[in-house]
């Protein structure tokens, strides 16, 4: 990157002013981009930052500078939070390589490595739980990095990000890394309101330019006009003409051929208007567009694509690469049991890898996904057929990205992908330092509208909308820590409330500052002789009566009455112990300031209460349910406090926090053995599919059936109670996975377990990790006997593919 003389001069001045940034920049493989330098400079000057930039733009450099700053100090610590465990594992390894394993820790719920280290990588939920527990690990915390912070829009887990942002100590600087959301400035305003000084750095520049194409039969047509109008995102007229012709003209012209240039044909064309998957791979190879990621919004489609390519005979690797691939796989997969290999489709998977082709989706074994990622990063695997889960977090850039369709199944219907999803998917195209440009390729389908595609490709991503809502666990934790009124104020600080009524956040922040000032004034007006607040109230009453006497034209009787009261109050004032204080007038000035601020505070509080307060209203409904069930109660002063049952609920996190707490409280699972409690945990974490409804599932033998029935009765009671309090209900527990988990806990083979359910190995491992997480919570809060059973259940299910490799 060449700089003008003025830019070089400005850079040298900054390096003199910020030597730490200059030292850090000198260590980097690439010159810092302007947005990276601006964000790092803000951190160096003690401010928090929100960095919104495209995938692959280098946002994590800013996070690495926060780590650099922390490690430059004596004892400062930095926490790096991620939304997924795979990303946590990746960042842990990167930091361990850079700073040494003794300086880096990893906390992902089921992994605890060196938790007292100065650099700790963790999932966001772990940090939230630390904040509620007031963990000593928070001592000396200077920076928190929140990677993929746009995840707070996630309807299931997004609230955790807001909880962390609100509850972090004010001294902690926040480094928020986000995709290019369209309302980054609004989100930055909220961060400014709740965290103080925060710079918003937005960059829409990709370090590697993205060329966008539509693949019509055998030819790649540019999406945008390249005749000088591209800067205006004008759709290529040729593509518009093709759309009107239904994609036929390219096929016709390709058959006729042209003089010179690309005839647009690598194999005999498929029937219809689309190349099949092997033909697409061959075309990408011929055009030197590998490595590539082909996004297929279906797990079965990804697996099918690999099989199609293998059947076609395509081979993308040479002898040396195949040998290196086999060595990596054998080293990484040696922990797998021989009897599990066939069940996992190991040999077909290995054949694909050796040919340079693989799938990547959530149904795969976590260890398999990690090997695919490693081989792709090493340029050994050339084509990966992936679902959109690959677009989040894990570092897997490619030269090109192919989208087979621009719609996906969302669980209920086929819906178009959003601009944000398109940005995330195509953001993988283009490897910095390797590629001059990246390429996105959209396959033609009948009815494709080029204008709609161009709209997806040219819009600035998607709006970030809060998914925050108070849960039962959150309510008990906040009430226990802050009390009901303070909790309501905290909830007014949420991004959800900010978006509903932006002014409330500013008012709530002012309210909090006023309360801090009032506490200071109260301290300053304290008198060793007595209650100066009481004495000041008498002085104010006299002043108020004197104003009444001077105001208007009171009758003789009214004036007499006022004078008698003034005399009475003045007598009480002179008799007050504080009247004889030598510092009386100094105390009085502080008391007057307190009183003026108290009036402003009350007016402000009234404004807040008169606004929508939708988050606080939900909190009130949640609190009413908890009071009715005995998890919260009023103390002698009328304050809301948690009960012994509430203190159990504080330690239970998840969608079914209240149901779990209520079942433990009633002893519904007492007497279950380790396999039975594992099966029960599976019924609570499993999210039923639409086709599960009305199905009679095979259930474990013994006491489990009765315990499940009783759990269902409690769920029905809670569901009715929630709806009575105008809260959304929930789905009943589903035993669809219970039999499989019971078999697994009793030592059954992976093949036997997977035969008992229609579930991929990767899904089974992921759900079993969730079962372990819930069992761990139960083991901590349950009575001794059930707690011991839960710990035994953890040992029983954490084996084989569940225990092998990194967390799911």
Steps between C-alpha positions, in 0.01 A plus 500: 500500500665826388438808714498862397753735667221643716390151609860401578540813711175432690609140558839601638335749737262228626791258553681760711183570697402132537818292515313186612287507186812553288670202665193282445460610136863413429432137601212451252524312170311779322491876542207598721197618304356841595208347693736270694731789587208722609357227724838416654570870561168533688591202718846642563336821621281310747169482315282204407440424131235349277653379173256408221673366188454226239600138558872461435573873535726444802284605795683259731816712468325750730433221751863394479605858581283487814688183599829677419404794727399271786821300477706822488378575853605330821197290589210608274277228355299470181202274429424401141138383461357314202152369412610144421737252661678420172598865464612507866726201435647666192574830678646315800748324274594824322564685827689205649728497195559876531526551878579153633260239641574608860353846428177381336187332640189344346153484658216356293266351758633144465867601463699675772864569415717746695204718608725737698707596193536860385342419162188284528288393202142405586146474373282799584280294735802420719573871547133573577504233771823644642341845528197368687723300735736799552788266415848589632625433146358845413769668710744711295287451187589786264351399161220280374480411131153404376554328167202471264305740726221516239408160645292689757224492240480121546158426648625217721836621629517868409393631842826373651700759303288782640525366854879500475518850349273644770664328797870531421676734746531852362881485512505223236554614140279317250616394153187410301556337160203483263405430142403812304153540649299784351431663839852487643470864604183430699667205671803721567276766655363235737850386593591864563196536723566191714880472486618859466768609250462276194627570149301352210724394212316387187676371190332357193825450311608143435878449505453270198249634241201276428403420141140377481371270227194302400564153353258448212546152351873488417580870515576736788335836436599804708220611730584867462572698186874526439473774238573782743162496676598237759556756772128571493419127536328498165391149407678356198265558201600160358372334816172691482458386141564141605242527776241614247595206276488254792875431480473342153716733294829406666441133441419572135803722451723248677393232251579728204833604653694819451831594348767482772443551868318274738249274324343453845504120496709254702291182468200421294227726643242348731143473393316817597650834597735394784833323521500210741733511798795312348481729198504807726810366679670430165417850378639663816819295463539597134452869583752478789228590753588232755497466795126556512214474747168394348213595730207256494230570758448132580716249683378217279577716196859553619558126551332421168723755321816329629371160379415647157850642461659171607287303251606737221864398547624856563830514689627839618815391685839359402683204657694711753184682613311173544779362717501816715120485535512137616769583758296789642181293516669200664666726760179687583255208480702232677286542815195364316406141584524250216139390550381861454680565170244330275209661688658842444558440128873540560629326187281690254584823685874423476471422129338839442775676695771323301329610180489860635123512569306513830172598662469729805179518702365466854405135451865400473712384790678806646838330451419446130402866455824616662709278272317639194571855624869422558545339158316781323714764670808301394374511135483119493120476472393703196118495511276499807122458470366680806184620669484860617637409845846526343442872441523570874830546671737225389781632281461326161553749216483374141576637155137460399161441657211337314135535603277232349182684602401830657235349725508256789265304724463676839323211672156598379528624142745584224601865539744726310837552667546847650757759390685427825515129426615569145776726634612238753505222239680689225733655756701177491614573142849643465808413708699798616861485387420216256219610268483819295120468508235269635210361296139429592304284259121468509353213302220587266153366579186561300331819612819655639465879518839669439375822662413312820844337502665838449296637789628222724857560390505879527307568820691570818424174672218474752359687800601380846187452712507404865359166613535587869228395742518433875508130594422339836866436570590857404225646719610311813867585444430869448257533791743321729783728395328835456143489633183545297513874428867501403434196280224684316744787437762256370246350262424850374863500382451202267539540126146367464366792703741738324352404167144520634558839655849640457444780748442261791860382493633854528255574780591181687871578469439854632294350782788273598748791496260710709474222758879482521516880550224489762691233691805730496296797621351287779851409611612865493206624713539240776516660845651339812226658716195351327298436184574803281247391238230536764636843601518614137136396448398737786693789336332427166158495664562847651609636159191347337265655759664840460443481124133412561462804728657729239308354207163633395281680750425262793225588747584606856401154629715324238797724583459429872492127439816514286684707762404256778635210292820691418556566873437135583736369230767760592481389864546137392792603279680683783446203729649261244852375592642605161405866564803531726747355249792728412483377136124541478497736201747289300281193566195704402648588161557132426148422623356761265686350208371153595143631517516674160645186342236286676223706337662461155546128571132453588390686187732286289372182661145609423595553134651153479195337659272681257685358198443163344734302729420182307804307627432598860134402458605153393730488800202589723299211353793261544541623859129448569528137384807451721324656801195280449723191492711609797831573327474869595336655808465832681724557800405700813575825316281404208801439274498212253762235589575144391403199712697178545321368188599816314863446590480160326343662192791747489733215401283352224545645153309409186163507331339282769655662808173525697381148410832349611495696827139403573562130434807503726305682770220243491743207492344361182826343381607348831567129461598515131827324422778664297360379166152620600612853595699520174186400307301766691759767420472398133122554510561853632772616257360342181303742281220299336464508124167551327476134404555395865152615599259222578769232473518231770868464583659196659584585862763368741390234746470540877415819688555730203144482364339612824755779543435618144122506559545703819738737318237546228236583764725767649567641154122525437448682833781745425375553145152595630652731760717674240207557270296635793775759548504587128829323431558273201481132585745232393505163326459193725811288567564254217630148575607450135867470602449341844522135398820564302659689792395224742662238277815711463527553877469123547797437270333421165708540185471808280349289222228364730417849630483667159279217369247578777449859379502692173792719597840571346811425706587868525153586630521221755836629627374860513186405692698277735726798578185695592387208718838506677467875556154459660614200708791710625258771618279237668802344672579837662153600624321169566483316830802281575366170364364640171812717464719190523278322246533793259880490533496127430280569196756749367770234524271249328420715195837676460666216311588393147424759233349732763828521694734488198636817345400857572157606629214510251 
